[in-house]
Amino acid sequence: MQAFDDPDIEGVACYLSGARTGGIKGGLGLAEDTSDASIACRQVGPISIKNKFENGDQVFSEKRSLLFKRLRVVRFLDQKRNTLVYLAYSDKLIDGSPKNSVSSVPIMPWPNSLTGK
């Protein structure tokens, strides 16, 4: 599992998990990891948009094989519901359909203290 902060939206953190290939090839970075990934994004503080963004902007990318395959996370804004939506996906098909995972973060007021006042 790994975590990252949204580079353009302060107050949002995402957590990714995915299968990693072990063994000698995995340890040397020569194995191709599966396309499986799961994402959970949460509001962790007051939400503040630091930079203007477009729907579908990439917020995270990681190599998943020696060559072509990457795990990517892109962000969308659902204006009607005032919600940020994050999509994790692999950009290379392995064994059939692409695998993806979605998480959403409603943009909510943040309390000033732990008591919620």
VEXZA-298844 format. One record per atom (N, C-alpha, C): atom name; x, y, z; residue number from 1. Coordinates in nm, 4 decimals, decimal comma, always signed. Each point is the difference from the previous one (the first is absolute). Layout:
// VEXZA-298844
+------+----------+----------+----------+-----+
| atom |       px |       py |       pz |   n |
+------+----------+----------+----------+-----+
|   CA |        X |        Y |        Z | NUM |
...
+------+----------+----------+----------+-----+
// end
This chain:
// VEXZA-298844
+------+----------+----------+----------+-----+
| atom |       px |       py |       pz |   n |
+------+----------+----------+----------+-----+
|    N |  +0,0838 |  -0,1163 |  +0,0000 |   1 |
|   CA |  -0,0838 |  +0,1163 |  +0,0000 |   1 |
|    C |  +0,0892 |  +0,1237 |  +0,0000 |   1 |
|    N |  -0,0467 |  +0,1031 |  -0,0674 |   2 |
|   CA |  +0,0720 |  +0,1264 |  -0,0001 |   2 |
|    C |  -0,1007 |  +0,1133 |  +0,0031 |   2 |
|    N |  +0,0439 |  +0,1150 |  +0,0459 |   3 |
|   CA |  -0,0873 |  +0,1166 |  +0,0100 |   3 |
|    C |  +0,0634 |  +0,1162 |  -0,0740 |   3 |
|    N |  -0,0845 |  +0,0896 |  -0,0524 |   4 |
|   CA |  +0,0487 |  +0,1227 |  -0,0611 |   4 |
|    C |  -0,1045 |  +0,1088 |  +0,0207 |   4 |
|    N |  +0,0484 |  +0,1237 |  +0,0068 |   5 |
|   CA |  -0,0877 |  +0,1165 |  +0,0092 |   5 |
|    C |  -0,0283 |  +0,0495 |  -0,1410 |   5 |
|    N |  -0,1228 |  +0,0449 |  -0,0231 |   6 |
|   CA |  -0,0336 |  +0,0588 |  -0,1298 |   6 |
|    C |  +0,0853 |  +0,1255 |  -0,0166 |   6 |
|    N |  +0,0765 |  +0,0106 |  -0,1085 |   7 |
|   CA |  +0,0900 |  +0,1144 |  -0,0144 |   7 |
|    C |  -0,0717 |  +0,1337 |  -0,0219 |   7 |
|    N |  -0,1246 |  -0,0015 |  -0,0456 |   8 |
|   CA |  -0,0725 |  +0,1238 |  -0,0298 |   8 |
|    C |  -0,1123 |  +0,0313 |  +0,0981 |   8 |
|    N |  -0,0361 |  -0,0967 |  +0,0835 |   9 |
|   CA |  -0,1108 |  +0,0171 |  +0,0939 |   9 |
|    C |  +0,0525 |  -0,0261 |  +0,1411 |   9 |
|    N |  +0,0191 |  +0,1063 |  +0,0762 |  10 |
|   CA |  +0,0437 |  -0,0175 |  +0,1381 |  10 |
|    C |  -0,1143 |  -0,0586 |  +0,0816 |  10 |
|    N |  +0,0331 |  -0,0940 |  +0,0893 |  11 |
|   CA |  -0,1011 |  -0,0596 |  +0,0866 |  11 |
|    C |  -0,0528 |  -0,1334 |  -0,0490 |  11 |
|    N |  +0,0576 |  -0,0551 |  -0,1081 |  12 |
|   CA |  -0,0424 |  -0,1300 |  -0,0518 |  12 |
|    C |  +0,1215 |  -0,0918 |  -0,0091 |  12 |
|    N |  -0,0144 |  -0,1196 |  +0,0556 |  13 |
|   CA |  +0,1038 |  -0,1029 |  -0,0101 |  13 |
|    C |  -0,0628 |  -0,1250 |  -0,0604 |  13 |
|    N |  +0,0782 |  -0,0713 |  -0,0803 |  14 |
|   CA |  -0,0464 |  -0,1245 |  -0,0610 |  14 |
|    C |  +0,0917 |  -0,1138 |  +0,0422 |  14 |
|    N |  -0,0604 |  -0,1163 |  +0,0137 |  15 |
|   CA |  +0,0706 |  -0,1210 |  +0,0407 |  15 |
|    C |  -0,0197 |  -0,1041 |  -0,1094 |  15 |
|    N |  +0,1111 |  -0,0540 |  -0,0504 |  16 |
|   CA |  -0,0020 |  -0,0988 |  -0,1073 |  16 |
|    C |  +0,0528 |  -0,1331 |  +0,0497 |  16 |
|    N |  -0,0639 |  -0,1056 |  -0,0441 |  17 |
|   CA |  +0,0564 |  -0,1324 |  +0,0237 |  17 |
|    C |  -0,0043 |  -0,0757 |  -0,1311 |  17 |
|    N |  +0,0927 |  -0,0890 |  -0,0175 |  18 |
|   CA |  +0,0056 |  -0,0802 |  -0,1215 |  18 |
|    C |  +0,0928 |  -0,1170 |  +0,0202 |  18 |
|    N |  -0,0247 |  -0,1045 |  -0,0761 |  19 |
|   CA |  +0,0830 |  -0,1197 |  +0,0095 |  19 |
|    C |  +0,1381 |  +0,0281 |  -0,0571 |  19 |
|    N |  +0,1012 |  -0,0504 |  +0,0662 |  20 |
|   CA |  +0,1385 |  +0,0121 |  -0,0466 |  20 |
|    C |  +0,0553 |  -0,1395 |  -0,0235 |  20 |
|    N |  +0,0690 |  -0,0155 |  -0,1114 |  21 |
|   CA |  +0,0615 |  -0,1279 |  -0,0313 |  21 |
|    C |  +0,1268 |  -0,0160 |  +0,0826 |  21 |
|    N |  +0,0119 |  -0,1122 |  +0,0668 |  22 |
|   CA |  +0,1164 |  -0,0261 |  +0,0839 |  22 |
|    C |  +0,1071 |  -0,0779 |  -0,0740 |  22 |
|    N |  +0,0810 |  -0,0692 |  +0,0739 |  23 |
|   CA |  +0,1053 |  -0,0815 |  -0,0574 |  23 |
|    C |  +0,1171 |  +0,0825 |  -0,0495 |  23 |
|    N |  +0,0886 |  -0,0660 |  -0,0697 |  24 |
|   CA |  +0,1208 |  +0,0665 |  -0,0492 |  24 |
|    C |  -0,0347 |  +0,1062 |  -0,1038 |  24 |
|    N |  -0,0879 |  -0,0346 |  -0,0973 |  25 |
|   CA |  -0,0378 |  +0,0973 |  -0,1017 |  25 |
|    C |  -0,0672 |  +0,1224 |  +0,0621 |  25 |
|    N |  -0,0881 |  -0,0232 |  +0,0979 |  26 |
|   CA |  -0,0680 |  +0,1113 |  +0,0665 |  26 |
|    C |  +0,0972 |  +0,0884 |  +0,0747 |  26 |
|    N |  +0,0973 |  -0,0613 |  +0,0682 |  27 |
|   CA |  +0,0994 |  +0,0747 |  +0,0755 |  27 |
|    C |  +0,0912 |  +0,0839 |  -0,0890 |  27 |
|    N |  +0,0230 |  -0,0473 |  -0,1214 |  28 |
|   CA |  +0,0854 |  +0,0725 |  -0,0943 |  28 |
|    C |  -0,0783 |  +0,0985 |  -0,0862 |  28 |
|    N |  -0,1324 |  +0,0009 |  +0,0140 |  29 |
|   CA |  -0,0821 |  +0,0899 |  -0,0804 |  29 |
|    C |  -0,0228 |  -0,0499 |  -0,1413 |  29 |
|    N |  +0,0197 |  -0,1288 |  -0,0233 |  30 |
|   CA |  -0,0161 |  -0,0564 |  -0,1343 |  30 |
|    C |  -0,1362 |  -0,0649 |  -0,0209 |  30 |
|    N |  -0,0736 |  -0,0249 |  +0,1079 |  31 |
|   CA |  -0,1302 |  -0,0656 |  -0,0109 |  31 |
|    C |  -0,1069 |  +0,1027 |  -0,0349 |  31 |
|    N |  -0,1043 |  -0,0458 |  -0,0660 |  32 |
|   CA |  -0,1123 |  +0,0872 |  -0,0324 |  32 |
|    C |  -0,1079 |  -0,0211 |  +0,1047 |  32 |
|    N |  -0,0306 |  +0,1051 |  +0,0772 |  33 |
|   CA |  -0,1047 |  -0,0088 |  +0,1006 |  33 |
|    C |  -0,1361 |  -0,0057 |  -0,0680 |  33 |
|    N |  -0,0976 |  -0,0584 |  +0,0677 |  34 |
|   CA |  -0,1341 |  -0,0073 |  -0,0559 |  34 |
|    C |  -0,0603 |  +0,1396 |  -0,0091 |  34 |
|    N |  -0,1132 |  +0,0095 |  -0,0670 |  35 |
|   CA |  -0,0685 |  +0,1280 |  -0,0161 |  35 |
|    C |  -0,0922 |  +0,0316 |  +0,1171 |  35 |
|    N |  -0,0067 |  -0,0875 |  +0,0990 |  36 |
|   CA |  -0,0883 |  +0,0210 |  +0,1141 |  36 |
|    C |  +0,0471 |  +0,1168 |  +0,0856 |  36 |
|    N |  -0,0941 |  +0,0839 |  +0,0407 |  37 |
|   CA |  +0,0311 |  +0,1108 |  +0,0902 |  37 |
|    C |  -0,1289 |  +0,0411 |  +0,0693 |  37 |
|    N |  +0,0136 |  +0,0507 |  +0,1191 |  38 |
|   CA |  -0,1130 |  +0,0523 |  +0,0752 |  38 |
|    C |  +0,0388 |  +0,1368 |  +0,0532 |  38 |
|    N |  -0,0949 |  +0,0936 |  -0,0013 |  39 |
|   CA |  +0,0285 |  +0,1348 |  +0,0471 |  39 |
|    C |  -0,1074 |  +0,0432 |  +0,0985 |  39 |
|    N |  +0,0432 |  +0,0725 |  +0,1024 |  40 |
|   CA |  -0,0910 |  +0,0631 |  +0,0964 |  40 |
|    C |  +0,0543 |  +0,1395 |  +0,0264 |  40 |
|    N |  -0,0788 |  +0,1016 |  -0,0319 |  41 |
|   CA |  +0,0405 |  +0,1386 |  +0,0223 |  41 |
|    C |  -0,0887 |  +0,0598 |  +0,1085 |  41 |
|    N |  +0,0593 |  +0,0825 |  +0,0865 |  42 |
|   CA |  -0,0720 |  +0,0569 |  +0,1132 |  42 |
|    C |  +0,0371 |  +0,1452 |  +0,0207 |  42 |
|    N |  -0,0948 |  +0,0752 |  +0,0564 |  43 |
|   CA |  +0,0279 |  +0,1361 |  +0,0440 |  43 |
|    C |  +0,0745 |  -0,0113 |  +0,1319 |  43 |
|    N |  +0,1186 |  +0,0608 |  +0,0057 |  44 |
|   CA |  +0,0833 |  -0,0093 |  +0,1204 |  44 |
|    C |  +0,0245 |  +0,1367 |  +0,0631 |  44 |
|    N |  -0,0658 |  +0,1012 |  -0,0520 |  45 |
|   CA |  +0,0137 |  +0,1365 |  +0,0499 |  45 |
|    C |  -0,0896 |  +0,0901 |  -0,0820 |  45 |
|    N |  +0,0075 |  +0,1297 |  +0,0247 |  46 |
|   CA |  -0,0802 |  +0,0927 |  -0,0801 |  46 |
|    C |  +0,0387 |  -0,0115 |  -0,1473 |  46 |
|    N |  -0,0984 |  -0,0113 |  -0,0872 |  47 |
|   CA |  +0,0281 |  -0,0121 |  -0,1430 |  47 |
|    C |  +0,0210 |  +0,1379 |  -0,0598 |  47 |
|    N |  +0,1128 |  +0,0123 |  -0,0701 |  48 |
|   CA |  +0,0361 |  +0,1250 |  -0,0659 |  48 |
|    C |  +0,0580 |  -0,0345 |  -0,1370 |  48 |
|    N |  -0,0559 |  +0,0582 |  -0,1050 |  49 |
|   CA |  +0,0508 |  -0,0249 |  -0,1351 |  49 |
|    C |  +0,1192 |  +0,0920 |  -0,0218 |  49 |
|    N |  +0,1212 |  -0,0613 |  -0,0099 |  50 |
|   CA |  +0,1235 |  +0,0772 |  -0,0147 |  50 |
|    C |  +0,0232 |  +0,0438 |  -0,1443 |  50 |
|    N |  -0,0362 |  -0,0855 |  -0,0951 |  51 |
|   CA |  +0,0218 |  +0,0286 |  -0,1417 |  51 |
|    C |  -0,1245 |  -0,0372 |  -0,0795 |  51 |
|    N |  -0,0301 |  +0,0781 |  -0,1016 |  52 |
|   CA |  -0,1116 |  -0,0313 |  -0,0882 |  52 |
|    C |  +0,0276 |  -0,1355 |  -0,0660 |  52 |
|    N |  -0,1054 |  -0,0790 |  -0,0189 |  53 |
|   CA |  +0,0196 |  -0,1303 |  -0,0627 |  53 |
|    C |  -0,1154 |  -0,0307 |  -0,0954 |  53 |
|    N |  +0,0260 |  -0,0931 |  -0,0894 |  54 |
|   CA |  -0,0990 |  -0,0478 |  -0,0962 |  54 |
|    C |  -0,0427 |  -0,1404 |  +0,0409 |  54 |
|    N |  -0,1224 |  -0,0376 |  -0,0352 |  55 |
|   CA |  -0,0437 |  -0,1379 |  +0,0234 |  55 |
|    C |  +0,0918 |  -0,0950 |  -0,0752 |  55 |
|    N |  +0,0411 |  -0,1056 |  +0,0673 |  56 |
|   CA |  +0,0890 |  -0,0987 |  -0,0594 |  56 |
|    C |  +0,1470 |  +0,0286 |  +0,0203 |  56 |
|    N |  +0,0337 |  +0,1061 |  +0,0729 |  57 |
|   CA |  +0,1413 |  +0,0283 |  +0,0280 |  57 |
|    C |  +0,0612 |  -0,1132 |  +0,0823 |  57 |
|    N |  +0,1232 |  -0,0361 |  -0,0351 |  58 |
|   CA |  +0,0720 |  -0,1043 |  +0,0729 |  58 |
|    C |  +0,0532 |  +0,0556 |  +0,1311 |  58 |
|    N |  -0,0203 |  -0,0740 |  +0,1093 |  59 |
|   CA |  +0,0513 |  +0,0426 |  +0,1303 |  59 |
|    C |  +0,1049 |  -0,0964 |  +0,0550 |  59 |
|    N |  +0,0138 |  -0,1174 |  -0,0641 |  60 |
|   CA |  +0,0976 |  -0,0990 |  +0,0461 |  60 |
|    C |  +0,0292 |  -0,0947 |  -0,1153 |  60 |
|    N |  +0,1263 |  -0,0452 |  -0,0090 |  61 |
|   CA |  +0,0388 |  -0,0977 |  -0,1007 |  61 |
|    C |  +0,1160 |  -0,0822 |  +0,0552 |  61 |
|    N |  -0,0020 |  -0,1298 |  -0,0293 |  62 |
|   CA |  +0,1053 |  -0,0890 |  +0,0488 |  62 |
|    C |  +0,0232 |  -0,1112 |  -0,1022 |  62 |
|    N |  +0,1269 |  -0,0315 |  -0,0276 |  63 |
|   CA |  +0,0326 |  -0,1109 |  -0,0904 |  63 |
|    C |  -0,0424 |  -0,1313 |  +0,0633 |  63 |
|    N |  -0,0605 |  -0,0881 |  -0,0821 |  64 |
|   CA |  -0,0427 |  -0,1315 |  +0,0469 |  64 |
|    C |  +0,0679 |  -0,1122 |  -0,0775 |  64 |
|    N |  +0,0857 |  +0,0350 |  -0,0946 |  65 |
|   CA |  +0,0795 |  -0,0996 |  -0,0721 |  65 |
|    C |  +0,1257 |  +0,0694 |  -0,0510 |  65 |
|    N |  +0,0947 |  -0,0791 |  -0,0479 |  66 |
|   CA |  +0,1262 |  +0,0540 |  -0,0492 |  66 |
|    C |  -0,0230 |  +0,0946 |  -0,1188 |  66 |
|    N |  -0,0966 |  -0,0342 |  -0,0835 |  67 |
|   CA |  -0,0300 |  +0,0844 |  -0,1151 |  67 |
|    C |  -0,1363 |  +0,0652 |  +0,0177 |  67 |
|    N |  -0,0849 |  +0,0058 |  -0,0783 |  68 |
|   CA |  -0,1194 |  +0,0759 |  -0,0273 |  68 |
|    C |  -0,1051 |  +0,0191 |  +0,1088 |  68 |
|    N |  -0,0233 |  -0,0931 |  +0,0876 |  69 |
|   CA |  -0,1175 |  +0,0086 |  +0,0874 |  69 |
|    C |  +0,0217 |  +0,0938 |  +0,1185 |  69 |
|    N |  -0,1023 |  +0,0844 |  +0,0266 |  70 |
|   CA |  +0,0012 |  +0,0926 |  +0,1131 |  70 |
|    C |  -0,1339 |  -0,0063 |  +0,0713 |  70 |
|    N |  +0,0038 |  +0,0222 |  +0,1306 |  71 |
|   CA |  -0,1202 |  +0,0208 |  +0,0789 |  71 |
|    C |  -0,0198 |  +0,1504 |  +0,0084 |  71 |
|    N |  -0,1175 |  +0,0478 |  -0,0362 |  72 |
|   CA |  -0,0270 |  +0,1436 |  -0,0017 |  72 |
|    C |  -0,1226 |  +0,0301 |  +0,0852 |  72 |
|    N |  +0,0004 |  +0,1200 |  +0,0590 |  73 |
|   CA |  -0,1169 |  +0,0509 |  +0,0717 |  73 |
|    C |  -0,0344 |  +0,1355 |  -0,0610 |  73 |
|    N |  -0,1262 |  +0,0142 |  -0,0390 |  74 |
|   CA |  -0,0475 |  +0,1259 |  -0,0562 |  74 |
|    C |  -0,1150 |  +0,0523 |  +0,0854 |  74 |
|    N |  -0,0220 |  +0,1318 |  -0,0079 |  75 |
|   CA |  -0,0998 |  +0,0665 |  +0,0848 |  75 |
|    C |  -0,1061 |  +0,0674 |  -0,0853 |  75 |
|    N |  -0,1241 |  -0,0035 |  +0,0494 |  76 |
|   CA |  -0,1126 |  +0,0673 |  -0,0630 |  76 |
|    C |  -0,0756 |  +0,0768 |  +0,1071 |  76 |
|    N |  -0,0741 |  +0,1028 |  -0,0420 |  77 |
|   CA |  -0,0873 |  +0,0729 |  +0,0911 |  77 |
|    C |  -0,1437 |  -0,0226 |  -0,0439 |  77 |
|    N |  -0,0806 |  -0,0564 |  +0,0885 |  78 |
|   CA |  -0,1437 |  -0,0146 |  -0,0220 |  78 |
|    C |  -0,0638 |  +0,1255 |  +0,0594 |  78 |
|    N |  -0,0175 |  +0,1023 |  -0,0840 |  79 |
|   CA |  -0,0495 |  +0,1292 |  +0,0488 |  79 |
|    C |  -0,1399 |  -0,0106 |  +0,0590 |  79 |
|    N |  -0,0853 |  -0,0806 |  -0,0596 |  80 |
|   CA |  -0,1375 |  -0,0132 |  +0,0482 |  80 |
|    C |  -0,0040 |  -0,0465 |  +0,1455 |  80 |
|    N |  +0,0924 |  -0,0877 |  +0,0379 |  81 |
|   CA |  +0,0026 |  -0,0567 |  +0,1350 |  81 |
|    C |  +0,1112 |  +0,0586 |  +0,0876 |  81 |
|    N |  +0,0752 |  +0,0965 |  -0,0551 |  82 |
|   CA |  +0,1103 |  +0,0634 |  +0,0724 |  82 |
|    C |  +0,0961 |  -0,1057 |  +0,0564 |  82 |
|    N |  +0,0423 |  -0,0892 |  -0,0896 |  83 |
|   CA |  +0,0802 |  -0,1157 |  +0,0397 |  83 |
|    C |  +0,1176 |  -0,0192 |  -0,0938 |  83 |
|    N |  +0,1158 |  -0,0297 |  +0,0568 |  84 |
|   CA |  +0,1177 |  -0,0388 |  -0,0773 |  84 |
|    C |  -0,0049 |  -0,1508 |  -0,0210 |  84 |
|    N |  +0,0302 |  -0,0448 |  -0,1214 |  85 |
|   CA |  -0,0021 |  -0,1421 |  -0,0329 |  85 |
|    C |  +0,1386 |  -0,0384 |  -0,0511 |  85 |
|    N |  +0,0546 |  -0,1074 |  +0,0551 |  86 |
|   CA |  +0,1327 |  -0,0489 |  -0,0377 |  86 |
|    C |  -0,0138 |  -0,1381 |  -0,0631 |  86 |
|    N |  +0,0664 |  -0,0202 |  -0,1144 |  87 |
|   CA |  -0,0029 |  -0,1262 |  -0,0722 |  87 |
|    C |  +0,1418 |  -0,0538 |  -0,0113 |  87 |
|    N |  +0,0221 |  -0,1215 |  +0,0479 |  88 |
|   CA |  +0,1286 |  -0,0679 |  -0,0143 |  88 |
|    C |  -0,0157 |  -0,1050 |  -0,1100 |  88 |
|    N |  +0,0969 |  -0,0039 |  -0,0935 |  89 |
|   CA |  -0,0078 |  -0,0970 |  -0,1085 |  89 |
|    C |  +0,1392 |  -0,0314 |  -0,0521 |  89 |
|    N |  +0,0104 |  -0,1132 |  -0,0687 |  90 |
|   CA |  +0,1237 |  -0,0383 |  -0,0665 |  90 |
|    C |  -0,0137 |  +0,0357 |  -0,1467 |  90 |
|    N |  +0,1068 |  +0,0531 |  -0,0596 |  91 |
|   CA |  -0,0093 |  +0,0429 |  -0,1389 |  91 |
|    C |  +0,0387 |  -0,1083 |  -0,1010 |  91 |
|    N |  +0,0145 |  -0,1250 |  +0,0450 |  92 |
|   CA |  +0,0275 |  -0,1106 |  -0,0920 |  92 |
|    C |  -0,0864 |  -0,1186 |  +0,0412 |  92 |
|    N |  -0,0739 |  -0,0544 |  -0,0957 |  93 |
|   CA |  -0,0864 |  -0,1132 |  +0,0301 |  93 |
|    C |  +0,0827 |  -0,1263 |  +0,0195 |  93 |
|    N |  -0,0300 |  -0,0707 |  +0,1076 |  94 |
|   CA |  +0,0626 |  -0,1290 |  +0,0272 |  94 |
|    C |  -0,1124 |  -0,0973 |  +0,0329 |  94 |
|    N |  -0,0051 |  -0,1118 |  -0,0680 |  95 |
|   CA |  -0,1012 |  -0,1031 |  +0,0252 |  95 |
|    C |  -0,1419 |  +0,0553 |  -0,0067 |  95 |
|    N |  -0,0360 |  +0,0645 |  -0,1104 |  96 |
|   CA |  -0,1388 |  +0,0410 |  -0,0202 |  96 |
|    C |  -0,0274 |  +0,1443 |  +0,0334 |  96 |
|    N |  -0,1101 |  +0,0215 |  +0,0705 |  97 |
|   CA |  -0,0506 |  +0,1349 |  +0,0267 |  97 |
|    C |  +0,0946 |  +0,0816 |  +0,0865 |  97 |
|    N |  -0,0049 |  +0,1325 |  -0,0196 |  98 |
|   CA |  +0,0807 |  +0,0850 |  +0,0875 |  98 |
|    C |  -0,0573 |  -0,0014 |  +0,1407 |  98 |
|    N |  +0,0863 |  +0,0074 |  +0,0971 |  99 |
|   CA |  -0,0424 |  +0,0037 |  +0,1395 |  99 |
|    C |  +0,0048 |  +0,1454 |  +0,0443 |  99 |
|    N |  -0,0993 |  +0,0415 |  +0,0777 | 100 |
|   CA |  +0,0009 |  +0,1359 |  +0,0506 | 100 |
|    C |  -0,0704 |  +0,0046 |  +0,1341 | 100 |
|    N |  +0,0162 |  +0,1114 |  +0,0672 | 101 |
|   CA |  -0,0607 |  +0,0208 |  +0,1307 | 101 |
|    C |  -0,0332 |  +0,1476 |  +0,0125 | 101 |
|    N |  -0,1126 |  +0,0309 |  +0,0656 | 102 |
|   CA |  -0,0465 |  +0,1371 |  +0,0141 | 102 |
|    C |  -0,0194 |  +0,0334 |  +0,1474 | 102 |
|    N |  +0,0320 |  +0,1240 |  +0,0357 | 103 |
|   CA |  -0,0252 |  +0,0513 |  +0,1345 | 103 |
|    C |  -0,0502 |  +0,1431 |  -0,0132 | 103 |
|    N |  -0,0833 |  +0,0429 |  +0,0931 | 104 |
|   CA |  -0,0510 |  +0,1372 |  -0,0059 | 104 |
|    C |  +0,0181 |  +0,0688 |  +0,1340 | 104 |
|    N |  +0,0153 |  +0,1318 |  -0,0069 | 105 |
|   CA |  +0,0184 |  +0,0828 |  +0,1193 | 105 |
|    C |  -0,0980 |  +0,1163 |  -0,0079 | 105 |
|    N |  -0,1080 |  -0,0020 |  +0,0795 | 106 |
|   CA |  -0,0892 |  +0,1155 |  +0,0017 | 106 |
|    C |  +0,0736 |  +0,1194 |  +0,0600 | 106 |
|    N |  -0,0149 |  +0,1161 |  -0,0611 | 107 |
|   CA |  +0,0651 |  +0,1203 |  +0,0521 | 107 |
|    C |  -0,0881 |  +0,0538 |  +0,1125 | 107 |
|    N |  +0,0472 |  -0,0162 |  +0,1222 | 108 |
|   CA |  -0,0784 |  +0,0332 |  +0,1190 | 108 |
|    C |  +0,0747 |  +0,1041 |  +0,0844 | 108 |
|    N |  -0,0740 |  +0,0778 |  +0,0795 | 109 |
|   CA |  +0,0673 |  +0,0909 |  +0,0935 | 109 |
|    C |  +0,0816 |  -0,0822 |  +0,1004 | 109 |
|    N |  +0,1092 |  +0,0568 |  +0,0463 | 110 |
|   CA |  +0,0876 |  -0,0672 |  +0,0949 | 110 |
|    C |  -0,0142 |  +0,0683 |  +0,1342 | 110 |
|    N |  -0,0246 |  -0,0738 |  +0,1084 | 111 |
|   CA |  -0,0135 |  +0,0648 |  +0,1315 | 111 |
|    C |  +0,1281 |  +0,0691 |  +0,0430 | 111 |
|    N |  -0,0143 |  +0,1059 |  +0,0807 | 112 |
|   CA |  +0,1154 |  +0,0764 |  +0,0461 | 112 |
|    C |  +0,0780 |  -0,0699 |  +0,1105 | 112 |
|    N |  -0,0612 |  -0,0949 |  +0,0668 | 113 |
|   CA |  +0,0685 |  -0,0700 |  +0,1084 | 113 |
|    C |  -0,0499 |  -0,1443 |  +0,0062 | 113 |
|    N |  +0,0578 |  -0,0757 |  +0,0890 | 114 |
|   CA |  -0,0422 |  -0,1385 |  +0,0157 | 114 |
|    C |  -0,1399 |  -0,0115 |  +0,0588 | 114 |
|    N |  -0,0480 |  +0,1030 |  +0,0632 | 115 |
|   CA |  -0,1344 |  -0,0046 |  +0,0586 | 115 |
|    C |  -0,1069 |  +0,0267 |  -0,1042 | 115 |
|    N |  +0,0401 |  +0,0439 |  -0,1196 | 116 |
|   CA |  -0,0946 |  +0,0243 |  -0,1078 | 116 |
|    C |  -0,0676 |  +0,1350 |  +0,0061 | 116 |
|    N |  +0,0462 |  +0,0889 |  +0,0858 | 117 |
|   CA |  -0,0620 |  +0,1326 |  +0,0130 | 117 |
|    C |  +0,0708 |  +0,1027 |  -0,0855 | 117 |
+------+----------+----------+----------+-----+
// end
